[in-house]
Amino acid sequence: MAKFKPLAKKLRLAKKGKQTKWAPFWTVQKIYGSSRRVHPGRHTHVKRHWRRSNTDA
């Protein structure tokens, strides 16, 4: 990738980077109750990795 990126491309990449985070931990307790232990990544709809899947930014 180029060293100097246009602002629009940088903003698109920043948005995609925010979508890869896990859901907040309290969503597990809200959905399943306090006794069930589920990984918060299950509630994140967009899971993207820089090597696995590409974005056309």
Order of alpha helices (4+ residues) and beta strands (2+ residues): alpha-alpha
